[in-house]
């Protein structure tokens, strides 16, 4: 198995323990899509139950991760590989940091330790009638963040369900329209917002300035919102490279209050559109 496939394992779900309860034995018509995804992580990946794959994955499952085969066979291949590895201890912390649901779409944000490497991962699943039908992802290796107060994945995890998802979506949509149209976007960002992207921090120009760099062109594919959290799935070109880019925004009082991101370069032998 190639190292790219190992990274895909890290992305797709990886050594999940039971830290996040997923109501796997609840009637399928009473659980949310988010619970269904978490149950998939727990039973299929964490507990390596390949026999349950047909209960979670449609036969024509569409896979946008270039290192994983299409359909159920790709999931089965990854889980069978995991079976050859030591199981995580019962006390292991779940790598799932955030889970966001918007209709038939579910996003998970993971902090993964795999084969001595730490990676930030964002998975995006589409579901129909409780079955996973489609998957996208991005994986970004992380540096040592020991001793840092703000890291790539820490910060707010709980969704404020009293907040309007549509209002949050509008704020992020307006922010990105300003970015794409080369207008000022600083007014959408709180003066004390928390930035988790090390590249944005290192740039010294803030989030709006970083995303507006002259050599960066952006294309938005999806905005996914739940409560005060909004996920943006996009691609950007920089130099001769195209990147898959996922961002998570937390909105508070009409401003962007917190921001995380995961980016991955599109492999040279892969069409960018195939990853969206």
C-alpha contacts under 8 A as a table, 3 or more apart, distances in Angstrom:
res1	aa1	res2	aa2	distance
1	X	5	X	6.30
1	X	6	X	7.27
2	X	5	X	5.24
2	X	6	X	6.61
3	X	6	X	4.89
3	X	7	X	6.31
4	X	7	X	5.09
4	X	8	X	6.23
4	X	67	X	6.19
5	X	8	X	4.85
5	X	9	X	6.27
5	X	67	X	5.35
5	X	68	X	6.80
6	X	9	X	4.99
6	X	10	X	6.46
7	X	10	X	4.94
7	X	11	X	6.30
7	X	139	X	7.53
8	X	11	X	4.84
8	X	12	X	5.96
8	X	65	X	7.31
8	X	67	X	6.17
8	X	68	X	6.87
8	X	139	X	7.92
9	X	12	X	5.19
9	X	13	X	6.43
9	X	14	X	6.01
9	X	78	X	6.40
10	X	13	X	5.83
10	X	14	X	5.00
10	X	112	X	6.61
10	X	114	X	6.51
10	X	119	X	7.71
10	X	121	X	7.67
10	X	139	X	7.98
11	X	14	X	6.91
11	X	121	X	5.51
11	X	122	X	7.17
11	X	123	X	6.84
11	X	137	X	6.70
11	X	138	X	7.00
11	X	139	X	6.02
12	X	123	X	6.74
12	X	137	X	7.53
13	X	16	X	6.79
13	X	41	X	6.18
13	X	45	X	6.57
14	X	41	X	7.93
14	X	45	X	6.46
14	X	46	X	7.14
14	X	95	X	8.00
14	X	112	X	7.24
14	X	114	X	7.79
15	X	45	X	6.56
15	X	46	X	5.23
15	X	87	X	7.34
15	X	88	X	6.21
16	X	41	X	6.19
16	X	42	X	5.82
16	X	45	X	6.43
16	X	46	X	4.38
16	X	88	X	7.72
16	X	94	X	5.76
16	X	95	X	6.69
16	X	96	X	8.00
17	X	20	X	7.77
17	X	42	X	6.32
17	X	46	X	5.68
17	X	88	X	7.03
17	X	89	X	7.98
17	X	90	X	6.84
17	X	92	X	6.33
17	X	93	X	6.79
17	X	94	X	5.40
18	X	21	X	6.20
18	X	42	X	6.20
18	X	46	X	7.89
18	X	90	X	7.89
18	X	94	X	6.87
19	X	92	X	7.98
19	X	93	X	6.34
19	X	94	X	5.23
20	X	38	X	7.31
20	X	94	X	6.90
20	X	96	X	7.81
21	X	38	X	7.49
21	X	39	X	7.75
22	X	35	X	5.12
22	X	36	X	6.93
22	X	38	X	5.32
22	X	39	X	4.70
22	X	42	X	7.50
23	X	26	X	5.48
23	X	31	X	7.24
23	X	35	X	6.37
23	X	36	X	7.61
23	X	39	X	6.66
24	X	35	X	7.81
24	X	36	X	7.18
24	X	39	X	5.39
26	X	30	X	7.00
26	X	31	X	6.73
27	X	30	X	5.62
27	X	31	X	6.87
28	X	31	X	5.64
28	X	130	X	6.48
29	X	130	X	7.54
31	X	35	X	6.16
31	X	36	X	6.82
32	X	35	X	5.18
32	X	36	X	6.30
33	X	36	X	4.92
33	X	37	X	6.27
33	X	101	X	7.20
33	X	103	X	7.87
33	X	104	X	6.79
33	X	105	X	7.69
33	X	106	X	6.90
33	X	127	X	6.95
33	X	130	X	6.36
34	X	37	X	5.19
34	X	38	X	6.28
34	X	99	X	7.08
34	X	100	X	7.23
34	X	101	X	5.90
34	X	106	X	5.90
35	X	38	X	5.07
35	X	39	X	6.03
36	X	39	X	5.03
36	X	40	X	6.23
36	X	130	X	6.68
37	X	40	X	4.95
37	X	41	X	6.37
37	X	106	X	7.44
37	X	125	X	7.86
37	X	132	X	7.79
38	X	41	X	5.08
38	X	42	X	6.22
39	X	42	X	5.00
39	X	43	X	5.93
39	X	44	X	7.92
40	X	43	X	5.46
40	X	44	X	5.37
40	X	45	X	6.98
40	X	56	X	6.69
41	X	44	X	5.83
41	X	45	X	5.11
41	X	46	X	6.11
42	X	45	X	5.89
42	X	46	X	4.72
42	X	47	X	6.25
43	X	46	X	5.67
43	X	47	X	4.88
43	X	48	X	6.51
43	X	49	X	5.96
43	X	52	X	7.85
44	X	47	X	5.82
44	X	48	X	4.95
44	X	49	X	4.79
44	X	50	X	6.06
44	X	52	X	6.73
44	X	53	X	6.73
44	X	79	X	7.32
45	X	48	X	4.98
45	X	49	X	7.22
45	X	79	X	6.15
45	X	82	X	7.89
46	X	87	X	7.97
48	X	79	X	5.87
48	X	80	X	7.48
48	X	82	X	7.27
48	X	83	X	6.41
49	X	52	X	5.68
49	X	53	X	7.40
50	X	53	X	5.39
50	X	76	X	6.12
50	X	79	X	6.75
50	X	80	X	7.56
51	X	54	X	7.24
52	X	55	X	5.30
52	X	56	X	6.86
53	X	56	X	5.33
53	X	57	X	5.70
53	X	72	X	7.10
53	X	75	X	7.86
53	X	76	X	7.44
54	X	57	X	5.39
54	X	58	X	6.67
54	X	59	X	7.41
54	X	72	X	7.64
55	X	131	X	7.41
56	X	130	X	7.47
56	X	131	X	5.10
56	X	132	X	5.96
57	X	61	X	6.44
57	X	72	X	6.41
57	X	131	X	5.59
57	X	132	X	4.92
57	X	133	X	6.43
58	X	61	X	5.24
58	X	71	X	7.51
58	X	72	X	7.16
58	X	131	X	6.21
58	X	132	X	6.27
58	X	133	X	5.68
59	X	71	X	5.80
59	X	72	X	5.85
60	X	70	X	7.60
60	X	71	X	5.05
60	X	72	X	7.34
60	X	133	X	7.35
61	X	70	X	6.50
61	X	71	X	4.32
61	X	72	X	6.40
61	X	132	X	7.17
61	X	133	X	4.78
61	X	134	X	5.57
62	X	70	X	5.86
62	X	71	X	6.09
62	X	133	X	6.26
62	X	134	X	4.60
62	X	135	X	6.48
63	X	66	X	7.70
63	X	68	X	6.97
63	X	69	X	7.01
63	X	70	X	5.26
63	X	71	X	7.01
63	X	134	X	5.91
63	X	135	X	5.23
63	X	136	X	6.73
64	X	134	X	7.71
64	X	135	X	5.95
64	X	136	X	5.03
64	X	137	X	7.42
64	X	274	X	6.13
64	X	275	X	4.74
64	X	276	X	6.60
65	X	68	X	5.78
65	X	135	X	7.42
65	X	136	X	5.92
65	X	137	X	6.24
65	X	275	X	6.31
66	X	69	X	7.76
66	X	270	X	7.15
66	X	275	X	7.20
68	X	74	X	5.60
68	X	75	X	7.83
69	X	73	X	6.73
69	X	74	X	4.25
69	X	75	X	7.76
70	X	73	X	6.76
70	X	74	X	5.57
71	X	74	X	5.89
71	X	75	X	7.38
72	X	75	X	5.33
72	X	76	X	6.15
73	X	76	X	5.01
73	X	77	X	6.01
74	X	77	X	5.17
74	X	78	X	6.42
75	X	78	X	5.27
75	X	79	X	6.22
76	X	79	X	5.19
76	X	80	X	6.00
77	X	80	X	5.21
77	X	81	X	6.30
78	X	81	X	5.12
78	X	82	X	6.35
79	X	82	X	4.92
79	X	83	X	6.30
80	X	83	X	5.08
80	X	84	X	7.05
81	X	84	X	5.54
81	X	85	X	7.28
82	X	85	X	5.22
83	X	86	X	7.51
83	X	87	X	7.77
88	X	92	X	6.26
89	X	92	X	5.27
94	X	97	X	7.67
95	X	110	X	5.12
95	X	111	X	4.97
95	X	112	X	5.48
95	X	113	X	7.94
96	X	99	X	7.41
96	X	108	X	6.68
96	X	109	X	5.95
96	X	110	X	4.48
96	X	111	X	6.62
97	X	108	X	7.48
97	X	109	X	5.54
97	X	110	X	5.37
97	X	111	X	6.79
97	X	153	X	7.30
97	X	154	X	7.89
97	X	157	X	6.65
98	X	108	X	5.63
98	X	109	X	5.01
98	X	110	X	7.14
98	X	157	X	5.69
98	X	158	X	7.67
99	X	106	X	7.05
99	X	107	X	5.61
99	X	108	X	4.44
99	X	109	X	6.42
100	X	106	X	5.65
100	X	107	X	5.07
100	X	108	X	6.45
100	X	225	X	7.26
100	X	226	X	6.06
100	X	229	X	7.46
101	X	104	X	7.51
101	X	105	X	5.83
101	X	106	X	4.42
101	X	107	X	6.37
101	X	224	X	7.54
101	X	225	X	7.08
101	X	226	X	5.99
102	X	105	X	5.28
102	X	106	X	6.40
102	X	224	X	5.80
102	X	225	X	5.70
102	X	226	X	5.96
103	X	106	X	7.87
104	X	126	X	5.57
104	X	127	X	5.18
104	X	128	X	6.64
105	X	124	X	6.97
105	X	125	X	5.68
105	X	126	X	4.66
105	X	127	X	6.49
105	X	224	X	7.56
106	X	124	X	5.76
106	X	125	X	5.23
106	X	126	X	6.53
107	X	122	X	6.91
107	X	123	X	5.65
107	X	124	X	4.52
107	X	125	X	6.45
107	X	231	X	7.81
108	X	122	X	5.65
108	X	123	X	5.25
108	X	124	X	6.60
109	X	120	X	7.45
109	X	121	X	5.86
109	X	122	X	4.67
109	X	123	X	6.69
109	X	153	X	7.99
110	X	120	X	5.79
110	X	121	X	4.98
110	X	122	X	6.24
110	X	153	X	7.73
111	X	118	X	7.10
111	X	119	X	5.93
111	X	120	X	4.88
111	X	121	X	6.44
111	X	153	X	6.60
112	X	117	X	7.93
112	X	118	X	5.49
112	X	119	X	5.11
112	X	120	X	6.29
112	X	121	X	7.22
113	X	116	X	6.53
113	X	117	X	5.61
113	X	118	X	4.52
113	X	119	X	6.54
114	X	117	X	5.23
114	X	118	X	6.36
114	X	119	X	7.81
117	X	141	X	7.31
117	X	142	X	7.97
118	X	141	X	6.08
118	X	142	X	5.66
118	X	143	X	7.66
119	X	139	X	6.53
119	X	140	X	5.49
119	X	141	X	4.36
119	X	142	X	5.27
120	X	139	X	5.90
120	X	140	X	5.28
120	X	141	X	6.40
120	X	142	X	6.61
120	X	152	X	7.43
120	X	153	X	7.22
120	X	262	X	6.53
121	X	137	X	7.19
121	X	138	X	5.81
121	X	139	X	4.63
121	X	140	X	6.49
121	X	262	X	6.67
122	X	137	X	5.51
122	X	138	X	5.54
122	X	139	X	6.79
122	X	246	X	7.10
122	X	262	X	6.78
123	X	135	X	7.15
123	X	136	X	5.93
123	X	137	X	4.45
123	X	138	X	6.86
124	X	135	X	5.62
124	X	136	X	5.03
124	X	137	X	5.96
125	X	132	X	6.70
125	X	133	X	7.45
125	X	134	X	5.66
125	X	135	X	4.61
125	X	136	X	6.57
126	X	132	X	5.95
126	X	133	X	5.64
126	X	134	X	5.01
126	X	135	X	6.45
127	X	130	X	6.02
127	X	131	X	5.26
127	X	132	X	4.45
127	X	133	X	5.30
127	X	134	X	7.08
128	X	131	X	5.30
128	X	132	X	6.63
128	X	133	X	6.65
132	X	135	X	7.93
136	X	275	X	6.76
136	X	276	X	6.92
138	X	244	X	6.60
138	X	245	X	7.29
138	X	246	X	7.27
138	X	262	X	6.40
138	X	263	X	6.14
138	X	264	X	5.59
139	X	262	X	6.55
139	X	263	X	6.67
139	X	264	X	5.87
140	X	262	X	5.87
140	X	263	X	5.93
140	X	264	X	6.00
142	X	145	X	8.00
142	X	152	X	7.81
145	X	148	X	5.59
145	X	151	X	6.42
148	X	151	X	6.29
150	X	154	X	6.63
150	X	155	X	7.33
150	X	195	X	7.98
150	X	196	X	6.37
151	X	154	X	5.52
151	X	155	X	7.96
151	X	196	X	5.79
151	X	197	X	7.97
152	X	196	X	4.88
152	X	197	X	5.92
152	X	198	X	7.18
152	X	260	X	6.66
152	X	261	X	7.74
153	X	196	X	6.97
153	X	260	X	6.97
154	X	157	X	7.86
154	X	196	X	7.86
159	X	226	X	7.35
159	X	227	X	6.04
159	X	228	X	6.29
159	X	229	X	6.68
160	X	163	X	5.64
160	X	227	X	5.38
160	X	228	X	5.69
161	X	164	X	7.35
161	X	226	X	7.40
161	X	227	X	4.67
161	X	228	X	7.21
162	X	227	X	6.65
163	X	167	X	7.89
163	X	168	X	7.72
163	X	227	X	4.77
163	X	228	X	5.44
164	X	167	X	5.20
164	X	168	X	6.27
164	X	226	X	7.80
164	X	227	X	5.31
164	X	228	X	6.79
165	X	168	X	5.08
165	X	169	X	6.04
165	X	225	X	5.32
165	X	226	X	4.91
165	X	227	X	4.33
165	X	228	X	6.10
165	X	229	X	7.38
165	X	230	X	7.80
166	X	169	X	4.94
166	X	170	X	6.12
166	X	225	X	7.18
167	X	170	X	5.13
167	X	171	X	6.45
167	X	254	X	7.90
168	X	171	X	5.33
168	X	172	X	6.54
168	X	225	X	7.11
168	X	227	X	7.17
168	X	228	X	5.73
168	X	229	X	6.96
168	X	230	X	6.69
168	X	251	X	5.85
168	X	254	X	7.40
169	X	172	X	5.31
169	X	173	X	5.94
169	X	223	X	6.99
169	X	224	X	7.48
169	X	225	X	5.97
169	X	230	X	6.13
170	X	173	X	4.95
170	X	174	X	5.99
171	X	174	X	5.26
171	X	175	X	6.14
171	X	188	X	7.07
171	X	251	X	7.74
171	X	254	X	6.67
171	X	255	X	7.06
171	X	256	X	7.72
172	X	175	X	4.92
172	X	176	X	6.17
172	X	230	X	7.28
172	X	249	X	7.62
172	X	256	X	7.57
173	X	176	X	5.23
173	X	177	X	6.09
173	X	223	X	7.70
174	X	177	X	5.06
174	X	178	X	6.24
175	X	178	X	5.30
175	X	179	X	6.44
175	X	185	X	5.67
175	X	188	X	6.05
176	X	179	X	4.80
176	X	180	X	6.04
176	X	185	X	7.83
177	X	180	X	5.16
177	X	181	X	5.97
178	X	181	X	5.19
178	X	182	X	5.95
178	X	183	X	4.75
178	X	184	X	6.20
178	X	185	X	5.54
179	X	182	X	5.15
179	X	183	X	6.04
179	X	184	X	7.22
179	X	185	X	6.32
179	X	208	X	7.12
179	X	211	X	6.92
179	X	212	X	5.84
180	X	183	X	7.74
180	X	212	X	7.75
180	X	217	X	7.70
180	X	218	X	6.55
182	X	212	X	6.92
184	X	187	X	7.44
184	X	208	X	7.90
185	X	188	X	5.88
185	X	189	X	7.63
185	X	208	X	5.82
186	X	189	X	5.55
186	X	208	X	5.86
187	X	190	X	7.67
188	X	254	X	7.57
188	X	255	X	5.20
188	X	256	X	6.14
189	X	193	X	6.82
189	X	255	X	5.17
189	X	256	X	4.63
189	X	257	X	6.71
190	X	193	X	5.08
190	X	255	X	5.32
190	X	256	X	5.70
190	X	257	X	5.65
192	X	257	X	7.24
193	X	256	X	6.68
193	X	257	X	4.27
193	X	258	X	5.30
193	X	259	X	7.93
194	X	257	X	6.21
194	X	258	X	4.60
194	X	259	X	6.51
195	X	198	X	7.89
195	X	200	X	7.43
195	X	201	X	6.87
195	X	207	X	7.89
195	X	258	X	5.88
195	X	259	X	5.23
195	X	260	X	6.80
196	X	201	X	7.78
196	X	258	X	7.68
196	X	259	X	5.95
196	X	260	X	5.08
196	X	261	X	7.51
197	X	200	X	5.39
197	X	201	X	6.43
197	X	259	X	7.33
197	X	260	X	5.76
197	X	261	X	6.07
198	X	201	X	5.02
198	X	202	X	6.04
199	X	202	X	5.06
199	X	203	X	6.12
200	X	203	X	5.17
200	X	204	X	7.02
200	X	205	X	7.47
200	X	206	X	6.19
200	X	207	X	6.01
200	X	210	X	6.04
201	X	204	X	5.81
201	X	205	X	7.85
201	X	206	X	6.82
203	X	206	X	7.09
203	X	210	X	6.70
205	X	208	X	7.58
205	X	209	X	5.08
205	X	210	X	6.08
206	X	209	X	5.41
206	X	210	X	6.03
207	X	210	X	5.10
207	X	211	X	6.15
208	X	211	X	5.34
208	X	212	X	6.06
209	X	212	X	5.07
209	X	213	X	6.39
210	X	213	X	5.57
211	X	216	X	7.27
212	X	216	X	6.90
213	X	216	X	5.54
214	X	217	X	7.88
215	X	237	X	7.90
215	X	238	X	5.83
215	X	239	X	6.89
216	X	236	X	6.40
216	X	237	X	5.68
216	X	238	X	5.09
216	X	239	X	7.96
217	X	236	X	5.35
217	X	237	X	5.33
217	X	238	X	7.03
218	X	234	X	7.03
218	X	235	X	5.88
218	X	236	X	4.41
218	X	237	X	6.78
219	X	234	X	5.59
219	X	235	X	5.37
219	X	236	X	6.26
220	X	223	X	7.97
220	X	232	X	7.28
220	X	233	X	6.32
220	X	234	X	4.35
220	X	235	X	6.63
221	X	232	X	7.61
221	X	233	X	5.51
221	X	234	X	5.20
221	X	235	X	7.75
221	X	276	X	7.47
222	X	231	X	7.88
222	X	232	X	5.82
222	X	233	X	5.10
222	X	234	X	7.02
223	X	230	X	6.69
223	X	231	X	5.66
223	X	232	X	4.77
223	X	233	X	6.54
224	X	230	X	5.51
224	X	231	X	4.96
224	X	232	X	6.52
225	X	228	X	7.48
225	X	229	X	5.71
225	X	230	X	4.29
225	X	231	X	6.28
226	X	229	X	5.43
226	X	230	X	6.53
228	X	250	X	5.50
228	X	251	X	5.15
228	X	252	X	6.79
229	X	248	X	6.83
229	X	249	X	5.63
229	X	250	X	4.60
229	X	251	X	6.39
230	X	248	X	5.68
230	X	249	X	5.09
230	X	250	X	6.44
230	X	251	X	7.78
231	X	246	X	6.97
231	X	247	X	5.54
231	X	248	X	4.48
231	X	249	X	6.29
232	X	245	X	7.99
232	X	246	X	5.64
232	X	247	X	5.13
232	X	248	X	6.49
233	X	244	X	7.83
233	X	245	X	6.12
233	X	246	X	4.78
233	X	247	X	6.77
234	X	244	X	6.32
234	X	245	X	5.15
234	X	246	X	6.25
235	X	242	X	6.91
235	X	243	X	5.48
235	X	244	X	4.72
235	X	245	X	5.30
236	X	242	X	5.77
236	X	243	X	5.36
236	X	244	X	6.87
236	X	245	X	7.03
237	X	240	X	7.03
237	X	241	X	5.70
237	X	242	X	4.42
237	X	243	X	6.22
238	X	241	X	5.54
238	X	242	X	6.51
238	X	243	X	7.93
241	X	265	X	6.94
241	X	266	X	7.39
242	X	265	X	5.96
242	X	266	X	5.66
242	X	272	X	7.09
243	X	263	X	6.43
243	X	264	X	5.41
243	X	265	X	4.22
243	X	266	X	5.41
244	X	263	X	5.55
244	X	264	X	5.17
244	X	265	X	6.14
244	X	266	X	6.53
244	X	275	X	7.63
245	X	261	X	7.21
245	X	262	X	5.99
245	X	263	X	4.48
245	X	264	X	6.66
246	X	261	X	5.54
246	X	262	X	5.28
246	X	263	X	6.30
247	X	259	X	7.06
247	X	260	X	5.64
247	X	261	X	4.20
247	X	262	X	6.50
248	X	259	X	5.70
248	X	260	X	5.11
248	X	261	X	6.15
249	X	256	X	6.58
249	X	257	X	7.45
249	X	258	X	5.76
249	X	259	X	4.71
249	X	260	X	6.66
250	X	256	X	5.98
250	X	257	X	5.56
250	X	258	X	4.99
250	X	259	X	6.45
251	X	254	X	6.39
251	X	255	X	5.49
251	X	256	X	4.55
251	X	257	X	5.32
251	X	258	X	7.11
252	X	255	X	5.46
252	X	256	X	6.41
252	X	257	X	5.85
256	X	259	X	7.61
266	X	270	X	6.59
266	X	271	X	7.67
266	X	272	X	6.20
266	X	275	X	7.99
267	X	270	X	5.37
268	X	271	X	7.90
270	X	274	X	7.24
271	X	274	X	5.48
271	X	275	X	7.42
272	X	275	X	5.62
272	X	276	X	7.32
273	X	276	X	5.37
